[in-house]
Amino acid sequence: MTSFTDIPRRRFLQYSGLTMATLYGIPRWGQAMEKKPLAVATANFHPDVELELFARPVAFGVLPGTLTNLQKYFGKVIKGPANAFTDIPGSYLGPVMRLQKGQKVRIHFTNELDDPCITHWHGMHVPHLSDGHPMYAIAKGETWVYEFEVLNRAGTYFYHPHTHEMTGKQVYFGLSGVIIVEDEEEKKLGLPSGEFEIPIAIQDRSFDADNQLVFVTHNMERMMGFHGDRILINGKPNNEFEVASRAYRLRIANGSNARIYKLAWDDGSPITVLGVDGGLLDSPLQKPYVMMGPGERLDVWADFSGREVGAELVMRSKPFSGTLPAMHERMMAMMGHGGEAKTGENKPGQAMGQGGGGMGGMMGGMGGMGGMGHGGDNKPGQAMGQGGGGMGGMGMMNMPGMKLPLGSDYPICKFRVTRKVSDSPKLPEKLCTIRHYEAKDTANPDKPIPIGISEGMMSMLLNGRPFKMDDVQEFEKVKVNTLQLIDIFHDHYMVDGKAKTGDTAQKPSGEHAGGQGSGMAGMSQGQPAQGSGMGGMNHGSGGGMGMMGGGMGGMMNHGGEGKAPGMGGMAQGGENKPSGGGMDHGGDNKNAGGGMGMGMMGGGMGGGGMGGMMSMSMAHPIHLHGQQFQIISRSLDMKEGDGYDTVKDGFINSGWKDVVLVMPGERVKIAKPFDNYTGLFTYHCHNLEHEDMGMMRDFLVV
């Protein structure tokens, strides 16, 4: 007997008054309210493949020595081909699921974890009840039954939890697996298969001295997304593949929580791309490198023909920049790779006022954000009252990913030729035929559905709103069997899917009125905060507050004259002349914020520069559930530094996608079909820490 989930009546009433029969195919409202089983095996569904899938805690040998406590998917074939599930030897990843287009599939998922869990079939076009929506998370001992027909093209997909506020942790601790869909069209191409087809799931993990996984330990790792210090391939470290001197097919999936990769061969040869998230391209595409955000997949033709036995070819992630906030990347560059300040004596974790130190520990609570003086001049770079030091440092031990920095150069996996063969398949010139859409083909060419990205202090939002189970907005309601134009962009003045500017910027309810150009939840107490950033506050007049008080390196001055450049700032009655700088309690802060002119999350858009929000902009892998989409266009609304030039040649803008990596200042327009199924389908950032922070919304297909 399968379990049920309790879905409150008010949640469904929110969804435009649809009946349960219309929306979910369930006879009446009372079934939801009375906690009747929703996901049971239905009598009129006759599966070709029937599987059991279990999520269990397990102790597994990942590194030599002590076993690592993990969570793992286990599978069992009840009906259908024996290779519907295939274990990867020596891996904690779930078994590879192999399906055929047109098959009817039933999966009994049982949660044996202490926490709630629900599984999502990433990239698969399935009914709402089988998509793994977070509202259907089941408790320990319960079972959820998925039923769907495989409508997808041949391609590489994968499965993982989709439990709200727990997805990142559950994936990180082991719950994921690869799905391979085959169809007759692809089989006719004679692409490498069997032992010559290699699934490659790339993940990054950190371990402590006892071989136990280390996950998020401080808020900055949530803000940036967690980056481990060790690369695992198919759940194994230091992975090498023994190959013959012939062509192989590599099915690559980025299974990392947040890490972005710039994949390239170490000998400089181009990467030959066969397909992306939603299957094969029209024809093979050669790229000098390929960018892969979390959740993206890549189908690669790797030809080792002509290489001698003993020859090695290494796939690496090559250097790039521009995917993290500009300030964060500058700090990482100044700090080097060890997590310690390079310009002073202060070790990571020292409290404010104890020694100096280049950039010590950013964001330790409110600690170490800048210099502060009480009566005298505050010289540039001084820490709070004592010593020196740019960013002091309290609380945070290391910047995220410092042992294996994002954008650095490191190996992914190695291929070693161990045997010579004479036969090898030829790379096809034509792979398939894809109808390519344009904006004019959509139902809404002049009114695209917005997906506005905004970042704030511990707040990641889409369309200015966090995720809620009962919060579908009018513009998020989509008619079934339509092709929709969707506009994805970085916007920090977004409310309910509408851009706000000037005096109409978002204003929190109550007595706090947001000022001109304020970001999300900008607040003012007394007078408008000109250009305050996300979460920025102003207690008087002048510039907004930078990141968590005083801005990064900003001045805090109580009576004296602040002379050091800051980057954020807050004024309480004093005159804060150039925007973005310093904290002043009565004195004249003449140069706070001059120089950099923008707070990490505040600082405004006047005075010293572009102001707060752009400084927190980062790359986001945006994933849309349901059918794949096509990229119509990419453009830069605003270029931040030279980072874009290090990644732009690695984007693949053809074929069918379900994840698109959107760079800071970038705008991406897509055409997405909403065919076959009604109900709720989420769209979210696939940086899993961002998703768990609420960077997720629902489309309601009606």
C-alpha positions in Angstrom: 0.0 0.0 0.0 1.5 3.3 -1.0 1.5 6.4 1.2 0.0 9.7 0.8 0.9 13.3 1.3 -1.2 15.9 3.0 -2.0 18.7 0.5 -4.0 21.5 2.2 -7.2 22.6 0.7 -6.1 26.3 0.6 -3.1 25.4 -1.5 -5.3 24.0 -4.3 -7.9 26.8 -4.0 -5.0 29.2 -4.8 -4.5 27.5 -8.1 -7.0 29.5 -10.1 -10.1 27.6 -9.0 -9.3 24.5 -11.0 -11.0 21.3 -10.0 -8.9 18.4 -8.8 -10.1 16.4 -11.8 -8.9 19.0 -14.2 -5.6 19.7 -12.5 -4.5 16.3 -11.2 -6.8 13.8 -12.6 -8.2 12.9 -9.2 -11.9 12.6 -8.7 -12.7 15.2 -6.1 -11.4 17.8 -3.6 -12.2 15.7 -0.6 -9.5 13.2 -1.4 -6.8 15.7 -0.8 -8.3 17.0 2.5 -9.0 13.5 3.8 -5.5 12.3 3.2 -6.5 9.6 0.7 -3.6 8.0 -1.2 -2.7 10.1 -4.2 0.2 8.1 -5.8 -0.9 4.5 -6.0 -0.5 2.1 -8.8 -3.5 2.6 -11.1 -5.4 -0.3 -12.6 -5.6 1.0 -16.1 -1.9 1.7 -16.5 0.0 -1.3 -17.9 3.7 -0.8 -17.5 6.3 -2.2 -19.9 8.9 -1.5 -17.2 8.3 -1.7 -13.4 11.0 -0.8 -11.0 11.6 -0.4 -7.3 13.8 2.4 -6.0 14.9 2.9 -2.4 16.7 5.8 -0.8 18.8 4.4 2.2 21.6 5.5 4.5 24.7 3.5 3.9 28.4 3.4 4.9 30.4 3.2 1.7 34.1 3.1 0.9 34.9 6.2 -1.1 38.4 6.9 0.1 40.9 4.4 1.5 40.3 3.7 5.2 37.2 4.5 7.2 33.9 4.1 5.4 31.9 7.3 4.6 28.4 7.7 5.8 26.2 8.4 2.7 22.8 8.2 1.3 22.3 5.9 -1.7 19.7 4.8 -4.2 19.2 1.1 -4.6 17.2 -0.3 -7.5 15.4 -3.5 -8.4 13.8 -4.6 -11.7 10.3 -6.1 -11.2 9.3 -6.2 -14.8 11.1 -5.4 -18.1 14.7 -5.7 -19.5 17.3 -6.7 -17.0 19.4 -3.6 -18.0 16.7 -1.2 -16.9 18.9 -0.9 -13.8 22.7 -1.3 -14.0 25.0 -0.7 -11.0 28.2 1.2 -11.5 30.9 -1.0 -9.8 32.4 0.6 -6.7 30.2 3.7 -6.8 27.8 5.2 -4.3 25.7 6.6 -7.2 22.3 5.1 -7.9 22.1 2.5 -10.7 22.0 3.7 -14.3 18.4 3.6 -15.5 18.1 2.7 -19.2 14.7 3.3 -20.9 13.3 3.2 -24.4 11.2 5.9 -25.9 7.5 4.8 -25.9 7.9 2.5 -22.9 5.3 2.8 -20.1 7.2 3.0 -16.8 6.1 2.5 -13.2 8.5 3.2 -10.4 7.8 2.5 -6.7 10.0 4.9 -4.7 10.4 4.1 -1.0 12.0 6.5 1.4 14.1 4.8 4.1 15.8 8.0 5.3 15.0 9.8 8.5 14.2 13.0 6.5 11.4 13.5 4.0 12.4 12.8 0.4 10.9 12.8 -3.1 12.7 12.0 -6.4 12.7 14.0 -9.6 13.5 12.7 -13.0 15.6 15.6 -14.3 14.9 16.4 -17.9 12.1 13.9 -18.3 8.7 15.0 -19.7 6.3 13.4 -17.3 2.9 14.2 -15.6 2.8 16.5 -12.6 2.3 13.7 -10.1 5.4 11.9 -11.5 7.7 14.9 -11.6 8.8 14.9 -8.0 7.3 18.2 -6.9 8.5 19.2 -3.4 4.9 19.2 -2.1 4.9 15.4 -2.5 7.9 14.7 -0.2 7.2 11.5 1.7 8.2 10.4 5.2 10.4 7.5 6.2 8.8 4.2 5.4 6.4 5.7 2.8 6.2 4.9 -0.9 5.3 7.1 -3.9 4.4 5.5 -7.2 5.4 7.2 -10.4 3.7 6.3 -13.7 4.6 7.8 -17.1 5.2 7.1 -20.7 8.7 7.9 -22.0 8.1 10.8 -24.4 11.7 12.1 -24.4 14.1 11.8 -27.3 17.1 9.7 -26.8 19.5 11.4 -24.5 21.2 11.6 -21.1 19.1 12.5 -18.1 19.4 11.9 -14.4 17.4 11.5 -11.2 17.9 13.1 -7.8 15.9 14.3 -4.8 13.7 17.4 -5.0 12.9 17.9 -1.3 12.4 21.5 -0.5 15.3 22.9 1.6 17.0 19.5 1.6 17.8 18.9 -2.1 21.4 20.1 -1.8 22.2 18.1 1.2 20.5 14.9 -0.1 22.2 15.1 -3.4 25.6 16.0 -1.8 25.4 12.9 0.4 24.9 10.6 -2.5 21.4 10.5 -3.9 21.6 10.8 -7.7 21.8 8.5 -10.7 22.0 8.7 -14.5 19.1 8.0 -16.9 19.8 6.9 -20.5 16.9 7.1 -23.0 17.3 5.3 -26.3 15.1 5.5 -29.5 15.1 4.0 -32.9 16.3 7.1 -34.7 19.5 7.2 -32.6 20.2 3.5 -32.9 20.4 3.8 -36.7 23.4 6.1 -36.3 25.6 3.3 -34.9 27.1 5.5 -32.3 29.5 3.8 -29.8 27.6 1.6 -27.3 28.2 -1.1 -24.7 31.7 -0.9 -23.3 32.4 2.0 -25.7 29.8 4.2 -24.0 30.9 5.7 -20.7 28.7 7.6 -18.3 30.7 10.3 -16.5 29.0 12.0 -13.6 31.2 14.8 -12.3 30.8 15.9 -8.6 32.9 17.8 -6.1 33.1 16.8 -2.5 35.0 17.6 0.7 36.1 15.1 3.3 37.4 15.4 6.8 40.2 13.5 8.4 37.9 10.6 9.1 36.6 10.3 5.5 33.3 11.9 6.4 31.7 14.4 4.1 31.9 18.1 5.0 29.0 20.1 3.7 27.9 23.7 4.2 29.5 25.2 7.4 28.7 28.9 7.0 26.4 31.3 5.2 28.8 32.3 2.5 28.8 28.7 1.2 25.1 29.0 0.9 25.3 32.3 -0.9 27.9 31.1 -3.4 26.9 27.5 -3.4 29.0 24.7 -1.9 32.2 23.9 -3.7 34.1 20.8 -2.6 37.9 20.4 -2.8 38.0 17.0 -4.5 36.6 15.9 -7.9 34.8 12.6 -8.0 33.8 10.8 -11.2 31.0 8.4 -10.9 31.4 8.6 -7.1 35.1 7.7 -7.2 38.3 9.8 -6.8 41.3 9.9 -9.1 39.2 8.3 -11.9 41.0 6.8 -14.9 39.4 5.0 -17.8 41.2 2.3 -19.8 40.3 2.7 -23.4 41.1 1.1 -26.8 42.4 3.1 -29.7 39.0 3.8 -31.2 36.0 6.2 -30.8 34.0 6.3 -27.6 30.8 8.0 -26.5 31.0 10.0 -23.3 27.8 10.8 -21.5 28.8 13.6 -19.2 26.5 15.0 -16.4 27.4 17.8 -14.1 26.2 16.4 -10.8 27.8 19.0 -8.6 25.7 21.2 -6.3 27.2 24.4 -7.5 30.5 24.0 -9.3 30.7 25.2 -12.9 33.2 23.5 -15.2 35.1 24.6 -18.4 35.8 21.2 -20.0 38.7 20.9 -22.4 41.2 18.3 -23.5 44.7 18.8 -22.2 46.4 18.5 -25.6 44.4 21.4 -27.0 42.3 19.2 -29.4 38.7 20.4 -29.7 35.8 18.7 -27.9 33.4 17.1 -30.4 29.8 17.5 -29.1 27.1 15.1 -30.2 24.3 16.3 -27.9 23.2 18.3 -24.9 20.6 18.1 -22.2 17.7 17.0 -24.4 19.5 14.7 -26.9 21.5 14.9 -30.1 22.3 18.1 -32.0 21.5 18.3 -35.8 25.2 17.6 -36.5 28.4 17.2 -34.5 29.8 20.5 -33.1 33.4 21.2 -32.3 34.3 23.6 -29.5 37.6 24.6 -28.0 36.0 24.1 -24.6 32.5 23.6 -23.2 30.9 25.3 -20.2 28.8 23.1 -17.9 26.7 24.4 -15.1 25.1 22.1 -12.5 22.4 19.9 -13.9 23.7 20.2 -17.5 24.6 17.2 -19.7 26.9 16.7 -22.6 27.3 14.0 -25.2 30.8 13.8 -26.4 32.6 11.9 -29.2 36.0 11.0 -27.9 38.2 9.4 -30.6 41.4 7.7 -29.4 42.2 6.3 -32.8 45.8 6.6 -33.8 47.1 6.8 -30.3 49.6 4.3 -29.1 49.2 2.0 -26.2 50.2 3.9 -23.1 49.1 7.3 -24.5 47.0 9.4 -22.1 44.5 12.1 -22.7 43.2 14.2 -19.8 40.0 16.1 -19.6 40.5 19.3 -17.5 38.5 22.2 -16.2 40.4 25.2 -17.6 40.7 28.7 -16.1 37.8 31.1 -16.3 36.2 33.9 -14.3 33.1 36.0 -14.1 30.7 33.4 -12.6 31.0 34.6 -9.0 30.3 38.2 -7.8 33.2 40.4 -8.9 34.1 41.4 -5.4 34.2 37.7 -4.4 36.6 36.9 -7.2 38.8 39.8 -6.4 39.0 38.7 -2.8 39.9 35.1 -3.9 42.6 36.4 -6.1 44.1 38.5 -3.4 43.9 35.7 -0.9 45.4 33.1 -3.1 44.4 29.4 -2.7 45.1 28.8 0.9 42.3 30.6 2.5 44.6 32.9 4.5 45.2 36.6 4.1 48.3 37.3 2.1 49.0 40.9 3.1 49.1 40.8 6.9 49.3 38.7 10.0 45.7 37.9 10.5 44.8 34.3 10.2 41.3 33.3 9.1 38.8 33.4 12.0 40.5 36.2 14.0 38.0 38.6 15.6 37.8 42.2 14.7 40.3 44.4 16.5 42.9 41.6 16.9 45.6 42.2 14.4 45.2 43.2 10.8 45.2 41.0 7.7 44.4 41.4 4.1 40.9 39.9 3.7 41.0 37.4 6.6 37.5 36.2 7.0 34.7 37.8 5.1 31.3 37.9 6.6 31.9 36.3 10.0 28.5 37.3 11.4 28.9 41.1 11.3 32.6 40.8 11.9 35.5 42.4 10.2 33.7 44.4 7.6 35.9 47.4 7.8 37.8 50.0 9.8 36.2 51.9 12.7 37.5 54.9 14.6 36.3 56.7 17.7 37.3 60.3 17.5 40.5 60.3 15.4 41.3 59.8 11.8 40.7 56.3 10.5 43.5 55.5 8.2 42.9 53.5 5.1 42.7 49.8 5.9 42.8 50.0 9.6 40.9 47.3 11.5 38.6 48.1 14.3 40.6 50.2 16.8 43.7 48.0 16.6 46.2 46.7 14.1 45.7 47.1 10.4 43.8 45.0 7.9 41.5 45.4 4.9 38.7 43.1 5.9 39.6 42.1 9.3 38.1 38.7 9.8 35.8 37.0 12.2 33.9 33.8 11.9 34.5 32.5 8.4 37.5 30.2 8.2 37.9 30.1 4.4 36.4 31.5 1.3 34.2 28.9 -0.5 36.2 26.5 -2.7 39.5 28.0 -1.7 41.3 24.6 -1.8 40.0 24.0 -5.3 38.9 27.5 -6.4 36.1 27.8 -9.0 37.6 28.8 -12.3 41.1 27.4 -11.6 42.8 24.7 -13.7 42.5 21.1 -12.5 42.0 17.6 -14.0 38.6 16.0 -14.2 39.5 12.5 -15.5 42.1 10.6 -17.5 41.9 8.2 -20.4 44.7 5.8 -21.0 45.0 3.7 -24.1 45.7 0.1 -23.0 45.0 -1.8 -26.3 45.3 -1.3 -30.0 42.4 -2.0 -32.3 42.0 -1.5 -36.0 38.2 -0.9 -36.3 36.4 2.2 -35.2 33.0 3.8 -36.1 33.0 6.9 -38.2 31.6 10.2 -36.8 28.3 10.8 -38.6 28.0 14.1 -40.5 24.3 14.3 -39.7 22.8 13.2 -36.4 19.1 14.2 -36.6 16.7 16.9 -37.7 15.5 19.5 -35.3 12.9 22.1 -35.9 14.4 25.4 -34.8 12.0 27.9 -33.2 12.1 31.6 -33.4 10.3 34.2 -31.1 7.6 34.7 -33.8 6.6 31.0 -33.5 5.6 31.4 -29.8 2.2 32.3 -28.5 3.6 35.4 -26.7 6.3 37.0 -28.9 5.6 40.5 -27.6 5.0 39.6 -24.0 7.6 37.0 -22.8 7.2 35.3 -19.5 9.9 36.8 -17.2 12.3 35.0 -15.0 14.1 37.8 -13.2 17.2 36.7 -11.2 18.1 38.7 -8.0 20.5 38.1 -5.2 20.5 39.4 -1.7 21.9 38.7 1.7 20.9 35.1 2.3 18.1 35.7 -0.2 18.0 34.3 -3.7 14.9 35.1 -5.6 13.2 34.6 -9.0 10.8 37.3 -10.1 11.3 39.0 -6.8 9.6 36.2 -4.8 10.9 33.2 -2.8 9.4 29.8 -3.3 6.1 29.0 -1.6 3.8 26.0 -2.2 0.8 28.3 -2.7 2.1 31.3 -4.5 1.5 30.9 -8.2 1.2 34.4 -9.8 -0.9 35.2 -12.8 2.0 35.4 -15.2 3.1 32.0 -14.1 -0.1 30.4 -15.3 0.4 28.9 -18.8 -2.0 27.3 -21.2 -1.3 23.7 -22.0 -0.2 22.8 -25.6 1.4 26.2 -26.2 4.9 27.3 -27.1 6.0 30.1 -24.8 8.7 32.8 -25.1 10.5 33.1 -21.8 13.0 35.9 -20.9 15.7 35.1 -18.3 17.7 38.0 -17.0 19.4 39.5 -14.0 17.1 42.1 -12.4 17.2 43.5 -9.0 14.1 45.6 -9.2 11.6 42.8 -9.9 8.3 42.5 -8.1 5.6 39.9 -9.0 7.1 39.5 -12.5 7.2 43.3 -13.2 10.2 45.6 -13.4 10.0 48.5 -11.0 12.0 51.6 -11.4 12.5 54.9 -9.7 9.9 55.7 -7.0 7.9 52.5 -7.9 10.7 50.2 -6.7 9.6 47.5 -4.3 8.4 48.8 -1.0 8.1 46.5 1.9 4.8 46.6 3.7 4.4 48.7 6.9 6.2 51.9 7.7 9.4 51.2 5.8 9.3 52.8 2.3 12.0 51.7 -0.2 13.9 54.6 -1.7 14.6 55.5 -5.3 16.4 52.6 -7.1 16.3 50.4 -4.0 16.8 46.7 -4.5 14.8 43.9 -2.9 13.6 44.8 0.6 15.5 48.1 0.6 14.4 50.0 3.7 14.5 53.5 4.8 13.8 55.0 8.3 13.2 58.7 7.9 14.1 59.7 4.4 14.4 57.8 1.1 17.5 55.7 0.7 18.9 56.8 -2.6 20.1 53.7 -4.3 20.2 51.3 -1.3 21.0 47.8 -2.2 19.2 44.5 -1.4 18.5 44.5 2.3 20.0 48.0 2.5 18.9 50.3 5.2 19.2 54.0 5.7 18.6 55.8 9.0 18.6 59.3 7.8 19.8 60.5 4.5 22.5 59.7 2.0 23.8 56.4 0.7 22.5 52.9 1.5 24.2 50.3 3.6 26.5 47.7 2.2 26.8 44.1 3.0 25.8 43.4 6.6 26.7 46.7 8.1 29.3 49.1 7.0 30.0 47.4 3.7 33.1 45.5 2.8 36.0 47.6 3.9 33.6 50.5 4.5 34.3 53.1 7.2 32.6 53.2 10.5 33.2 56.6 12.1 32.0 57.9 15.4 33.0 61.6 15.4 36.2 61.5 13.4 36.7 62.1 9.7 36.7 58.9 7.7 39.2 59.0 4.9 39.5 55.4 3.8 37.6 54.2 0.8 34.7 52.0 1.6 32.3 49.9 -0.4 28.9 50.1 1.1 27.8 52.2 3.9 25.2 53.5 6.2 24.5 56.9 7.5 22.7 57.9 10.6 22.2 61.6 10.4 25.7 62.4 9.1 26.5 63.4 5.6 27.6 60.5 3.5 28.7 62.3 0.3 29.9 59.7 -2.2 27.5 56.9 -2.2 28.4 53.4 -1.1 30.5 54.2 1.8 31.1 54.2 5.5 29.1 54.3 8.6 28.9 57.7 10.2 27.3 58.6 13.5 27.5 62.4 13.4 30.7 63.2 11.7 31.4 64.1 8.0 32.3 61.0 6.1 33.8 62.6 3.1 35.4 59.7 1.3 33.5 56.7 2.4 32.7 54.6 -0.7 34.6 56.8 -3.1 37.0 54.6 -5.0 35.0 51.3 -5.2 31.6 53.0 -5.0 29.6 49.9 -4.4 28.7 47.7 -1.5 28.6 44.0 -1.7 24.8 44.3 -1.5 24.2 48.0 -1.2 25.9 51.1 -2.1 23.5 52.4 -4.6 23.9 53.6 -8.1 25.1 57.1 -7.6 28.4 58.6 -6.5 31.2 56.1 -6.8 29.8 53.7 -9.3 27.2 51.1 -10.3 26.0 50.3 -6.8 25.2 47.3 -4.9 23.3 44.7 -6.8 25.5 44.2 -9.8 28.4 43.5 -7.4 26.5 40.5 -6.1 25.5 39.2 -9.5 26.7 35.7 -10.3 26.1 33.0 -12.8 22.9 30.9 -12.3 22.1 27.6 -14.0 18.3 28.0 -14.5 16.4 24.7 -14.9 12.8 24.4 -16.1 10.9 21.2 -15.4 8.8 19.6 -18.1 9.7 19.7 -21.8 13.1 20.9 -23.0 13.4 24.3 -24.5 15.5 26.0 -27.3 17.7 29.0 -26.8 16.5 31.8 -29.0 19.1 34.4 -28.2 21.8 35.5 -25.7 22.8 39.1 -25.1 24.6 41.2 -22.5 22.6 43.8 -20.8 25.7 44.9 -18.9 29.2 43.4 -19.1 31.1 43.1 -15.8 34.8 42.9 -16.4 36.5 40.5 -18.8 35.1 37.3 -17.2 32.5 36.8 -20.0 35.3 36.6 -22.6 36.7 33.5 -20.8 33.5 31.5 -21.1 31.5 32.8 -24.0 32.9 30.4 -26.6 31.9 27.4 -24.4 28.1 27.9 -24.6 26.1 25.6 -26.8 23.0 27.4 -28.0 21.6 24.8 -30.3 19.6 21.6 -29.6 17.2 21.0 -26.8 18.0 22.1 -23.3 16.5 22.0 -19.8 19.3 24.0 -18.0 20.8 27.2 -19.2 23.8 29.0 -17.5 23.0 32.7 -17.3 26.0 34.8 -16.7 26.0 38.1 -14.7 24.5 40.9 -16.8 23.3 38.3 -19.4 19.8 38.0 -20.9 18.7 34.6 -22.4 15.5 34.2 -24.3 14.1 30.7 -24.8 11.2 29.0 -26.5 9.6 26.3 -24.3 6.7 24.0 -25.2 4.1 23.2 -22.5 2.6 20.1 -24.1 0.5 17.2 -22.9 0.3 17.7 -19.1 -1.4 20.2 -16.8 -0.4 20.9 -13.2 2.5 22.4 -11.3 6.0 22.3 -12.8 8.8 24.1 -11.0 11.6 26.3 -12.4 14.6 27.1 -10.3 18.3 27.7 -10.0 20.1 24.4 -10.2 22.8 25.7 -7.8 21.2 23.5 -5.2 22.1 25.8 -2.3 20.2 28.6 -4.1 17.3 26.3 -4.8 17.1 25.4 -1.1 17.2 29.1 -0.2 14.0 29.5 -2.2 15.3 30.4 -5.6 12.5 28.4 -7.2 9.0 29.1 -8.5 6.1 27.2 -10.1 4.5 27.3 -13.5 0.8 26.2 -13.4 -0.1 24.6 -16.7 -3.8 24.8 -17.3 
